Amino acid sequence: MTLRLGWTVPTTLSPDGLREFARAAEHLGYDHLSIPEHLVSSTPTYESLTLAAYLAAATTRIELATAMTILPHRPVVLAAKQAAQLAHLSGDRLRLGIAIGSDPAESAALGVAPEDRAALFEEQVHALRRLWTRPEADYAGEHIAFSGVTLTPRPHRIPLWMGGGTLRTGGRPGALRRIATLADGFTMSGLLANRVNRGAALIAELRTAVTEAGRDWAEFGTEARLRPAPGRPDTWRSLAEAWRSAGATHLTVTTDDLSLLAPLHAALTG
């Protein structure tokens, strides 16, 4: 199995720089761009769907994968509409990565109680799928309720991936079974970049959980992270092969050193 190769979008670039970076990655043959998000930050950051739309307009083929859109920070009907429009306008190139969020200050600024996030998140996932697939969607939960909602254009399909993992948990998501039950794939935390042994154990655990949930592991995606050491293409190749052997389907490069964009792709695909 060949790993699908991507690169994390460096959010410190200028608007022109972001556009040229995305075009260069697409021209070189990268499969996806990983688009991070923070809504409240003192450093340069973007809202993920806005940045994905900007990059979609600058490219024609490359997949746009948010990593992660913090779902509880949005009304679910609005999130569903934005994602559906982006998928439609980009030619079905959106992979929506979602997470609960780990910044209490950000949640508080957006009016989301930390203790409500997990339950709200699960309801939102179910609601998203109904909004994307039903001509008139209804949902009644503890945190979300709507009736007869129609979204057009409805997307053909939006892959819904989940992430998670903090310093406190060593990069392991706290709700692995929720991911195995509800998601189409899993994106590892950057904390596990190059930590293949730890990541392999996590993939094995996730595979068991997906199978126990009655789902087909072959249809489930797993994205690992690579932080390349400059001038060490031998380590790039060995890490990529180790991740592939561990069961990863996607590999995303995490570095702001754009001088490695071309040589790394050549080393891993040549």
Rosetta silent file (secondary structure, phi, psi, omega in degrees, C-alpha in Angstrom):
SEQUENCE: MTLRLGWTVPTTLSPDGLREFARAAEHLGYDHLSIPEHLVSSTPTYESLTLAAYLAAATTRIELATAMTILPHRPVVLAAKQAAQLAHLSGDRLRLGIAIGSDPAESAALGVAPEDRAALFEEQVHALRRLWTRPEADYAGEHIAFSGVTLTPRPHRIPLWMGGGTLRTGGRPGALRRIATLADGFTMSGLLANRVNRGAALIAELRTAVTEAGRDWAEFGTEARLRPAPGRPDTWRSLAEAWRSAGATHLTVTTDDLSLLAPLHAALTG
SCORE:     score description
SCORE:     0.000 S_00000001
   1 L     0.000  133.891  178.959    0.000    0.000    0.000 S_00000001
   2 L   -90.980  131.449  176.324    1.301    3.439   -0.934 S_00000001
   3 L   -69.884  138.824  170.560    1.055    6.178    1.659 S_00000001
   4 E   -83.900  126.970 -169.230   -0.835    9.289    0.641 S_00000001
   5 E  -105.389  131.791  179.054    1.564   12.144    1.281 S_00000001
   6 E  -136.184 -178.607 -177.530    0.636   15.588    2.569 S_00000001
   7 E  -143.584  137.372  176.572    2.066   18.707    4.179 S_00000001
   8 E   -74.435  129.669 -177.369    0.828   20.879    7.034 S_00000001
   9 L   -67.401  123.594  177.698    0.025   24.385    5.801 S_00000001
  10 L   -76.385  108.765 -172.605    2.448   26.932    7.363 S_00000001
  11 L   -77.806   -3.598  177.626    0.077   29.599    8.667 S_00000001
  12 L   -81.698   -7.954 -179.290    2.843   32.196    9.099 S_00000001
  13 L   -71.801  154.906  173.540    2.979   32.738    5.317 S_00000001
  14 L   -69.290  165.564  175.848    1.482   35.793    3.663 S_00000001
  15 H   -54.157  -43.617  176.756   -1.691   35.348    1.607 S_00000001
  16 H   -63.665  -39.227  179.612    0.417   35.271   -1.563 S_00000001
  17 H   -64.527  -39.421  177.716    2.803   32.838    0.125 S_00000001
  18 H   -62.089  -44.068 -179.105   -0.039   30.520    1.108 S_00000001
  19 H   -63.938  -44.894 -178.440   -1.338   30.467   -2.452 S_00000001
  20 H   -68.918  -36.272  175.955    2.085   29.762   -3.947 S_00000001
  21 H   -60.066  -47.805 -178.267    2.817   27.082   -1.352 S_00000001
  22 H   -62.544  -41.490  179.435   -0.425   25.246   -2.161 S_00000001
  23 H   -66.451  -39.039  178.819    0.227   25.428   -5.892 S_00000001
  24 H   -64.908  -43.864  179.327    3.787   24.185   -5.453 S_00000001
  25 H   -61.909  -42.358  178.928    2.659   21.236   -3.311 S_00000001
  26 H   -65.050  -44.017 -179.202    0.014   20.317   -5.873 S_00000001
  27 H   -62.195  -37.941 -179.990    2.455   20.634   -8.783 S_00000001
  28 H   -70.698  -22.067  178.117    4.979   18.378   -7.044 S_00000001
  29 L   109.648   11.055  175.295    2.317   15.702   -6.586 S_00000001
  30 L   -60.922  148.017 -175.860    1.413   15.899   -2.907 S_00000001
  31 L   -87.623  -30.342 -177.757   -1.931   14.268   -2.191 S_00000001
  32 E  -153.065  158.776  170.219   -3.276   16.562    0.500 S_00000001
  33 E  -111.298  133.920  178.540   -2.797   19.722    2.511 S_00000001
  34 E  -100.052  121.114 -168.999   -3.358   19.556    6.271 S_00000001
  35 E  -111.719  108.788 -177.832   -5.023   22.752    7.480 S_00000001
  36 L   -79.058  172.180  179.927   -4.723   23.613   11.197 S_00000001
  37 L  -148.974  137.499  158.589   -7.033   25.843   13.210 S_00000001
  38 L  -143.217  135.911  179.471   -7.123   28.153   16.189 S_00000001
  39 L   -93.421  -28.056 -179.596   -9.868   30.714   16.547 S_00000001
  40 L  -126.988  111.138 -175.799   -8.365   32.610   19.493 S_00000001
  41 L  -161.063  149.240  176.586   -4.602   33.034   19.430 S_00000001
  42 L   -88.374   -5.203  178.248   -1.859   35.626   19.792 S_00000001
  43 L  -110.034  161.684 -177.460    0.081   34.032   16.924 S_00000001
  44 L   -60.623  118.912  178.658   -0.874   33.944   13.218 S_00000001
  45 L  -145.384  166.859 -179.040   -3.677   31.402   12.803 S_00000001
  46 L  -132.763  156.899  165.543   -6.722   30.874   10.608 S_00000001
  47 L   -75.216  129.744 -165.468  -10.227   29.525   10.803 S_00000001
  48 H   -64.143  -41.740 -175.896   -9.816   26.230    8.982 S_00000001
  49 H   -72.146  -32.304  175.033  -12.734   26.306    6.550 S_00000001
  50 H   -64.366  -46.297  179.343  -11.946   29.864    5.432 S_00000001
  51 H   -65.955  -39.021  177.509   -8.355   28.891    4.726 S_00000001
  52 H   -60.986  -40.023  178.786   -9.479   25.687    2.986 S_00000001
  53 H   -65.559  -39.983  178.358  -11.747   27.736    0.706 S_00000001
  54 H   -62.482  -45.427 -179.025   -8.894   30.111   -0.105 S_00000001
  55 H   -71.741  -30.346  176.720   -6.566   27.225   -0.978 S_00000001
  56 H   -62.344  -38.571 -179.494   -9.307   25.469   -2.958 S_00000001
  57 H   -70.550  -20.705 -178.202   -9.537   28.500   -5.234 S_00000001
  58 H   -93.327   -7.729 -173.905   -5.774   28.398   -5.799 S_00000001
  59 L  -131.894  174.130 -178.475   -5.604   24.680   -6.673 S_00000001
  60 L  -129.733  -22.090 -171.171   -7.419   22.109   -8.783 S_00000001
  61 L  -125.667  -38.331 -167.185   -6.595   18.591   -7.548 S_00000001
  62 L   -66.586  141.068  179.271   -5.089   18.412   -4.079 S_00000001
  63 E   -73.306  144.040 -179.143   -7.233   17.263   -1.137 S_00000001
  64 E  -112.353  107.853 -173.133   -7.965   19.838    1.563 S_00000001
  65 E  -114.218  113.633  176.934   -7.936   18.205    5.002 S_00000001
  66 E   -76.795  140.379 -175.723   -8.754   20.276    8.074 S_00000001
  67 L  -150.820   80.448    6.278   -6.755   19.239   11.123 S_00000001
  68 L  -130.285  148.550  166.844   -8.699   20.014   13.115 S_00000001
  69 E   -79.450  122.556 -176.842  -11.914   21.994   12.802 S_00000001
  70 E   -83.623   97.973 -168.734  -13.108   22.382   16.401 S_00000001
  71 H   -63.960  -42.081 -178.201  -16.716   21.374   15.937 S_00000001
  72 H   -62.993  -12.745  179.353  -18.253   22.417   19.293 S_00000001
  73 H   -83.758    6.571 -176.969  -17.244   26.005   18.563 S_00000001
  74 L  -133.631  143.359  166.616  -19.796   26.189   15.745 S_00000001
  75 L   -61.307  135.116 -169.209  -23.574   25.841   15.407 S_00000001
  76 H   -67.130  -34.702  179.100  -23.926   22.495   13.671 S_00000001
  77 H   -66.037  -39.367  176.634  -26.231   23.632   10.854 S_00000001
  78 H   -64.461  -44.783  178.922  -23.773   26.390    9.964 S_00000001
  79 H   -60.761  -42.410  179.672  -20.842   23.950   10.058 S_00000001
  80 H   -63.242  -42.791 -179.817  -22.757   21.515    7.845 S_00000001
  81 H   -65.514  -46.022 -179.477  -23.618   24.247    5.341 S_00000001
  82 H   -61.191  -45.571 -178.882  -20.053   25.601    5.195 S_00000001
  83 H   -65.849  -41.642 -179.875  -18.550   22.147    4.704 S_00000001
  84 H   -63.077  -42.946  178.706  -21.128   21.178    2.070 S_00000001
  85 H   -64.350  -42.399 -179.211  -20.500   24.367    0.100 S_00000001
  86 H   -64.679  -41.477  177.036  -16.738   23.922    0.302 S_00000001
  87 H   -61.509  -44.062 -178.337  -16.986   20.324   -0.869 S_00000001
  88 H   -65.116  -47.520 -174.724  -19.227   21.372   -3.777 S_00000001
  89 H   -72.732  -24.578 -178.682  -17.140   24.366   -4.860 S_00000001
  90 H   -92.041   -2.563 -176.751  -13.824   22.505   -4.607 S_00000001
  91 L    78.506   41.846  178.019  -14.966   19.496   -6.614 S_00000001
  92 L    59.928   45.321  179.630  -15.347   17.176   -3.604 S_00000001
  93 L  -105.449    6.076 -178.034  -11.821   17.776   -2.318 S_00000001
  94 E   -87.984  130.023  164.394  -12.707   18.393    1.339 S_00000001
  95 E  -114.984  113.615 -173.950  -11.767   15.963    4.086 S_00000001
  96 E   -90.528  106.881  173.799  -13.284   17.376    7.260 S_00000001
  97 E   -92.010  129.098 -175.094  -11.160   16.638   10.305 S_00000001
  98 E  -128.345  152.685  177.779  -12.965   17.455   13.529 S_00000001
  99 E  -151.338  168.424  179.818  -12.102   17.494   17.211 S_00000001
 100 L   -78.040  -33.667 -175.728  -13.512   18.612   20.548 S_00000001
 101 L    99.320  147.373 -176.072  -10.737   21.097   21.263 S_00000001
 102 L  -125.995    8.791 -178.403   -8.305   21.279   24.133 S_00000001
 103 L  -107.497  102.331 -178.460   -8.108   25.007   24.902 S_00000001
 104 H   -59.746  -34.909 -179.672  -10.515   25.956   27.719 S_00000001
 105 H   -65.739  -39.128  178.580   -9.908   29.673   27.127 S_00000001
 106 H   -66.239  -43.833  178.218  -10.904   29.345   23.481 S_00000001
 107 H   -61.801  -42.224 -179.782  -14.050   27.405   24.392 S_00000001
 108 H   -63.820  -39.779 -179.781  -14.968   29.977   27.041 S_00000001
 109 H   -64.906  -25.919 -178.863  -14.498   32.836   24.567 S_00000001
 110 L  -100.309    8.394  173.624  -16.909   31.098   22.203 S_00000001
 111 L    76.603   25.639 -179.791  -19.495   30.389   24.874 S_00000001
 112 L  -109.685  120.813  178.840  -18.972   26.612   25.080 S_00000001
 113 L   -72.076  127.286 -178.308  -18.881   25.028   28.536 S_00000001
 114 H   -53.290  -36.421 -176.783  -15.941   22.569   28.723 S_00000001
 115 H   -72.741  -13.933 -179.796  -18.078   19.967   30.487 S_00000001
 116 H   -95.270  -10.781 -168.289  -20.590   19.973   27.611 S_00000001
 117 H   -62.283  -43.398 -175.225  -18.138   19.548   24.747 S_00000001
 118 H   -64.139  -49.131 -179.860  -18.001   15.752   24.534 S_00000001
 119 H   -65.265  -41.419  177.517  -21.765   15.191   24.533 S_00000001
 120 H   -61.334  -43.896 -178.918  -22.316   18.130   22.190 S_00000001
 121 H   -58.101  -47.602 -178.654  -19.631   16.827   19.820 S_00000001
 122 H   -62.767  -41.211  177.189  -21.228   13.387   19.485 S_00000001
 123 H   -63.484  -39.959 -179.359  -24.634   14.918   18.764 S_00000001
 124 H   -62.136  -39.739  179.670  -23.055   17.214   16.188 S_00000001
 125 H   -61.313  -47.698  177.770  -21.493   14.273   14.335 S_00000001
 126 H   -62.191  -40.396 -179.326  -24.856   12.509   14.031 S_00000001
 127 H   -66.663  -40.222  178.064  -26.511   15.770   13.030 S_00000001
 128 H   -56.400  -47.539 -176.385  -23.904   16.496   10.337 S_00000001
 129 H   -64.837  -36.087  176.904  -24.512   13.182    8.633 S_00000001
 130 H   -68.086  -43.423 -178.425  -28.274   13.724    8.614 S_00000001
 131 H   -63.618  -31.919 -178.201  -27.936   17.262    7.280 S_00000001
 132 H   -82.925  -17.394 -171.190  -25.689   16.080    4.451 S_00000001
 133 H  -119.259  -14.790 -174.153  -27.804   13.112    3.364 S_00000001
 134 L  -111.227  137.892  178.702  -31.486   13.876    3.973 S_00000001
 135 L   -59.152  -37.403  174.835  -33.709   16.209    1.936 S_00000001
 136 L  -134.813  108.714 -172.772  -35.324   17.370    5.188 S_00000001
 137 E   -95.748  139.140  174.913  -33.247   16.621    8.253 S_00000001
 138 E  -123.781  148.322  172.979  -34.525   16.307   11.810 S_00000001
 139 E  -155.920  137.390  177.995  -32.588   15.880   15.013 S_00000001
 140 E  -135.936  108.486  179.336  -33.612   15.974   18.659 S_00000001
 141 L  -134.429 -172.756 -179.938  -30.923   15.695   21.311 S_00000001
 142 L   -71.864  -33.650 -175.279  -29.963   17.183   24.627 S_00000001
 143 L  -111.018  -19.232 -176.133  -27.835   19.918   23.042 S_00000001
 144 L  -131.551  137.456  173.891  -29.123   20.104   19.454 S_00000001
 145 E  -151.095  129.722  172.836  -32.616   20.179   18.029 S_00000001
 146 E  -155.278  162.845 -176.890  -33.885   21.066   14.567 S_00000001
 147 E  -146.349  136.610  174.603  -36.646   19.949   12.227 S_00000001
 148 E    64.167   34.128 -177.520  -37.201   20.006    8.478 S_00000001
 149 E   -88.688  128.175  178.669  -33.810   21.544    7.646 S_00000001
 150 L  -115.755  126.071  174.579  -32.771   21.400    3.993 S_00000001
 151 L  -112.011  128.593  174.020  -29.223   22.095    2.873 S_00000001
 152 L  -135.973  145.513   -8.265  -28.434   22.603   -0.799 S_00000001
 153 L   -72.528  142.521  175.671  -26.323   21.726   -2.547 S_00000001
 154 L   -79.560  141.650 -178.508  -25.911   18.503   -0.599 S_00000001
 155 L   -74.212  153.430  172.843  -22.423   17.001   -0.867 S_00000001
 156 L   -64.784  -49.393  176.093  -21.783   13.680   -2.574 S_00000001
 157 L  -168.921  134.989  174.055  -19.686   12.622    0.405 S_00000001
 158 L  -118.142  110.785  175.251  -17.499   14.376    2.947 S_00000001
 159 L   -59.896  131.122 -175.655  -15.006   12.100    4.709 S_00000001
 160 E  -114.134  103.824 -178.817  -15.299   12.841    8.415 S_00000001
 161 E  -104.678  157.206  178.535  -12.080   12.220   10.306 S_00000001
 162 E  -125.964  154.411  176.646  -11.349   12.783   13.963 S_00000001
 163 E  -130.626 -177.657  178.905   -8.247   13.687   15.912 S_00000001
 164 L   161.539  169.120 -179.507   -7.172   13.952   19.498 S_00000001
 165 L   118.919  128.881 -178.602   -4.311   13.569   21.904 S_00000001
 166 L  -128.547  174.078  174.888   -2.635   15.984   24.305 S_00000001
 167 L   -58.662  -39.198 -177.115    0.627   16.279   26.194 S_00000001
 168 L   -63.673  -33.868 -177.584   -1.152   14.887   29.246 S_00000001
 169 L   -98.878    6.179 -179.582   -2.195   11.733   27.375 S_00000001
 170 L    67.271   25.971  179.426    1.064   11.308   25.466 S_00000001
 171 L    89.050   -4.393  178.981   -0.706   11.932   22.157 S_00000001
 172 L   -83.964  130.937  176.958   -3.330    9.235   22.685 S_00000001
 173 L   -67.222  143.341 -177.569   -6.925   10.392   22.103 S_00000001
 174 L   -74.895  -21.787 -175.568   -9.098   10.060   25.165 S_00000001
 175 L  -121.253   63.075 -176.091  -12.121    8.761   23.274 S_00000001
 176 H   -61.439  -39.776 -177.971  -10.684    6.094   20.999 S_00000001
 177 H   -68.950  -31.517  175.051  -13.931    4.109   20.838 S_00000001
 178 H   -64.058  -41.907  177.721  -15.879    7.177   19.764 S_00000001
 179 H   -62.490  -45.994 -178.255  -13.419    7.611   16.877 S_00000001
 180 H   -63.197  -31.395 -176.313  -13.681    3.925   15.976 S_00000001
 181 H   -86.480  -37.408 -167.979  -17.481    4.074   15.993 S_00000001
 182 H  -109.659  -21.501 -171.498  -18.213    7.436   14.375 S_00000001
 183 L   -96.335  161.888  172.317  -15.287    8.526   12.181 S_00000001
 184 L   -92.066  -12.974 -179.786  -14.096    7.603    8.700 S_00000001
 185 E  -173.128  171.943 -176.485  -10.490    8.007    9.770 S_00000001
 186 E  -130.676  131.260  175.549   -8.104    9.202   12.459 S_00000001
 187 E  -107.573  119.940 -179.429   -5.456   11.928   12.317 S_00000001
 188 L   -67.887  151.458  171.690   -2.664   11.579   14.858 S_00000001
 189 L   -65.601  148.756  174.376   -1.546   14.460   16.996 S_00000001
 190 H   -61.663  -15.893  176.730    1.686   16.130   15.994 S_00000001
 191 H   -63.127  -20.998 -178.757    2.980   14.975   19.371 S_00000001
 192 H   -99.172    9.697  177.261    3.424   11.540   17.781 S_00000001
 193 L   -56.807  127.178  178.623    5.475   12.784   14.820 S_00000001
 194 L    69.976   -1.958  179.871    8.315   10.276   14.215 S_00000001
 195 L   -93.170   73.720 -169.697    7.251    8.226   17.283 S_00000001
 196 H   -67.465  -40.965 -178.540    6.501    5.136   15.281 S_00000001
 197 H   -61.057  -45.519  178.972    6.492    2.594   18.110 S_00000001
 198 H   -66.747  -41.160  179.447    3.957    4.575   20.101 S_00000001
 199 H   -66.319  -37.693  179.457    1.953    5.330   16.970 S_00000001
 200 H   -63.881  -39.693  177.772    1.978    1.685   15.864 S_00000001
 201 H   -64.107  -38.477  178.510    0.554    0.614   19.214 S_00000001
 202 H   -66.454  -42.135  178.048   -2.177    3.230   18.844 S_00000001
 203 H   -61.978  -42.233  179.105   -3.020    2.048   15.308 S_00000001
 204 H   -63.109  -41.658  178.244   -3.253   -1.550   16.539 S_00000001
 205 H   -64.924  -40.771  179.747   -5.563   -0.502   19.366 S_00000001
 206 H   -67.015  -39.397  178.518   -7.692    1.510   16.982 S_00000001
 207 H   -60.047  -42.999  177.675   -7.903   -1.384   14.527 S_00000001
 208 H   -61.600  -43.540 -178.448   -9.266   -3.622   17.283 S_00000001
 209 H   -66.194  -39.803  178.662  -11.810   -0.974   18.281 S_00000001
 210 H   -64.087  -43.993  179.509  -12.952   -0.433   14.682 S_00000001
 211 H   -64.730  -42.978  178.942  -13.394   -4.173   14.156 S_00000001
 212 H   -64.890  -24.740  177.230  -15.261   -4.585   17.440 S_00000001
 213 L   -80.873    2.363  177.984  -17.597   -1.792   16.318 S_00000001
 214 L    78.453   24.698 -177.345  -18.548   -3.984   13.353 S_00000001
 215 L  -111.939  163.541 -176.773  -16.808   -1.813   10.803 S_00000001
 216 L   -90.873  112.545 -179.533  -14.395   -2.574    7.966 S_00000001
 217 H   -60.134  -31.343 -179.119  -10.834   -1.612    8.896 S_00000001
 218 H   -64.461  -20.045  179.615   -9.921   -1.556    5.193 S_00000001
 219 H   -97.295    2.427 -175.622  -12.278    1.413    4.776 S_00000001
 220 L  -104.245  133.232 -178.882  -10.829    3.326    7.736 S_00000001
 221 E   -99.005  150.381  177.371   -7.974    5.826    7.244 S_00000001
 222 E  -137.916  124.136 -175.974   -5.112    6.587    9.618 S_00000001
 223 E  -109.618  121.377  177.336   -2.855    9.607    9.243 S_00000001
 224 E  -101.861  173.754 -176.602    0.609    9.702   10.812 S_00000001
 225 E  -122.420  143.166  176.665    3.060   12.593   11.095 S_00000001
 226 E  -126.198  123.745  173.595    6.609   13.051    9.839 S_00000001
 227 L  -109.481  101.135 -169.897    8.923   15.788   11.114 S_00000001
 228 L   -76.759  138.410  172.265   11.873   15.626    8.700 S_00000001
 229 L   -83.473  123.348 -179.008   15.462   16.234    9.764 S_00000001
 230 L   -56.552  137.705  176.250   17.083   18.513    7.147 S_00000001
 231 L    75.419   12.319 -178.318   19.663   16.767    5.027 S_00000001
 232 L  -125.559   61.658 -178.322   18.666   13.262    6.174 S_00000001
 233 H   -60.642  -23.956  177.888   16.622   11.728    3.345 S_00000001
 234 H   -63.928  -37.705  178.515   17.577    8.275    4.601 S_00000001
 235 H   -73.153  -31.851  177.698   15.620    8.909    7.800 S_00000001
 236 H   -61.340  -47.389 -178.059   12.666   10.286    5.843 S_00000001
 237 H   -65.803  -41.335 -177.762   12.402    7.069    3.862 S_00000001
 238 H   -68.789  -37.944  177.893   12.867    4.798    6.859 S_00000001
 239 H   -67.345  -42.240  179.040   10.251    6.653    8.893 S_00000001
 240 H   -61.713  -42.576  179.423    7.773    6.610    6.016 S_00000001
 241 H   -66.127  -37.978  178.753    8.286    2.875    5.551 S_00000001
 242 H   -65.091  -40.843  178.028    7.891    2.293    9.284 S_00000001
 243 H   -66.154  -39.888  178.405    4.611    4.196    9.330 S_00000001
 244 H   -62.927  -43.365  179.566    3.368    2.270    6.305 S_00000001
 245 H   -65.331  -29.631  179.103    4.262   -1.017    7.964 S_00000001
 246 H   -74.143  -14.489  177.710    2.458    0.118   11.117 S_00000001
 247 L   112.127    5.046  177.547   -0.762    0.501    9.130 S_00000001
 248 L   -69.024  144.502  176.187   -0.905    4.223    8.347 S_00000001
 249 L  -103.765  -23.081 -178.462   -2.670    5.142    5.110 S_00000001
 250 E  -130.218  149.431  176.541   -1.651    8.822    5.081 S_00000001
 251 E  -136.293  124.225 -177.237    1.542   10.617    6.092 S_00000001
 252 E  -115.695  126.946  178.377    1.659   14.352    6.704 S_00000001
 253 E   -78.252  133.281 -179.364    4.871   16.340    6.882 S_00000001
 254 L  -122.334   94.632  176.010    4.984   18.799    9.768 S_00000001
 255 L  -165.011  152.287  174.813    7.619   21.495    9.296 S_00000001
 256 L   -94.526    2.998 -179.390    7.824   25.133    8.202 S_00000001
 257 L   -82.136   89.043 -174.853   11.040   24.447    6.241 S_00000001
 258 H   -73.526   -8.771  174.530    9.627   24.773    2.747 S_00000001
 259 H   -66.450  -17.071  179.920   13.049   24.149    1.198 S_00000001
 260 H   -88.945   -4.763 -173.046   12.302   20.466    1.889 S_00000001
 261 H   -56.419  -51.645 -178.988    9.055   20.458   -0.103 S_00000001
 262 H   -75.137  -49.729 -178.100   10.538   19.154   -3.355 S_00000001
 263 H   -62.971  -33.234 -179.535   13.375   16.920   -2.059 S_00000001
 264 H   -69.117  -42.018  178.035   11.128   15.205    0.469 S_00000001
 265 H   -62.754  -42.315  179.196    8.496   14.358   -2.127 S_00000001
 266 H   -62.693  -40.343 -178.365   11.189   13.050   -4.445 S_00000001
 267 H   -67.678  -34.597 -173.993   12.733   10.944   -1.655 S_00000001
 268 H   -92.582  -13.201 -177.476    9.446    9.381   -0.605 S_00000001
 269 H  -119.891   -9.217 -176.595    7.928    8.764   -4.031 S_00000001
 270 L   -78.016    0.000    0.000   10.971    8.132   -6.231 S_00000001
